[in-house]
Every structure is written in C-alpha cells, then in structure tokens.
C-alpha cells in the first residue's frame, strides 16, 4: 500500500488507464471493465481493477495537473510495478484543424512547467510517448469510422486560466495541436522508470471557436478514446 493509493500488492493490473477525474475512472470501470472492483478511495481518487478482453486492466484517477499526476504515476510505477499507463482525458483544441470530440494521440508533450527544468538542471528534456503504444493507438483509431483522430504534439500547461494566452501562438505555429495539463509529467515519469506511457485526449473545448462540452459529457462520454486506449494497450502488451 503506497502513500496515496490504498491498494494491496497484486490489486493493480500491469496496464492502467489514467483519467484525471476520479468519477471518470468510475465510469470507465463500470462501462468497459468486467467484474471491476474498487481498490482505493484514498483522498477520493478512485481506482478500480477488472478485465477487458480477458486481460486485467486498472483505472486510476490522477487529479488535475502535472504535480498530482506525478505522484500517482510514480507510485504506480515504483510501488505497484505497473508496466503501462495511458492517460485518457480531455484537451482544448488550439487549431481549426481540430473539432470538438476529435481524439488527439500525443506523440510528445511541450510544457510551461518548471518540473523538468529542475529535474534536468536547466536542460530542456523532450517528453515523448512510447512508440509501440502510439502506433497501436493510431492503428486502432484509423480502424474506426466514428471518430476523427490526430497524432501530434500536445501542450501540458500548469495553468488552466492562463494570464498570458498569447504565449500559446508560437507553440501552435510550431505544430502543437491542443492543450491539457498532465501528459508531460506522465511521459517523464515513464522514461525515468523505463516503462510505457501514452496520452490520448478527446477535445472537450475549442479555444478558437468557443465550442465546449458540458461537465457531464466530459465525465461520462468520450467512449471512443477509452476503447482506442484499451485496444492499443492490449495490442502491445504490458511488458
């Protein structure tokens, strides 16, 4: 049992889906997993384990932001020997090439966070996805006719309400598709532990058009993203 996750040894599967919202974790477990049981309610950050396609899968909430995700991903990798974490969350579109409910598969994660600046002594580390998971997720998304998917860079921001939104324009000019708050920390944690990680996000808000989904839609929809994540995880395997 780790400090922030109340699971005993063996209760968490080698593959973990990680939404930010613990209620989304509950919805994923109840909707997609067979015989799901709750292994943790510590701090209200729910975690479940069940099976999908006959294979064990866990779902663990991470909370909002890189600092919170870094805690949960570290404990999953270091104390529960998790092999693969796939973030399944929401993001804001930064370009007109994306639409609300499109799926973004993040090949890499830019950031304004100082976490990696401190970790690497001022050098600029480039956090990237596991290529096997990335390719499998792309293939799974391309096999569907009910979702538009995009592979590319995402921006992990430390601020949900930015006081300098104009600073995002150079990022968009250099290919960044969308903004969220966790992927950079996840990719860095996976690299540090020699594990696999991927972020798959559904566009919940559009920063240009102003279109947005409701809180209930963000919590209990976006099923295509979850199915893509599960398909990719099982295609690659946990090791």
Order of alpha helices (4+ residues) and beta strands (2+ residues): beta-alpha-beta-beta-beta-alpha-beta-beta-alpha-beta-alpha-beta-alpha-beta-alpha-beta-alpha-alpha
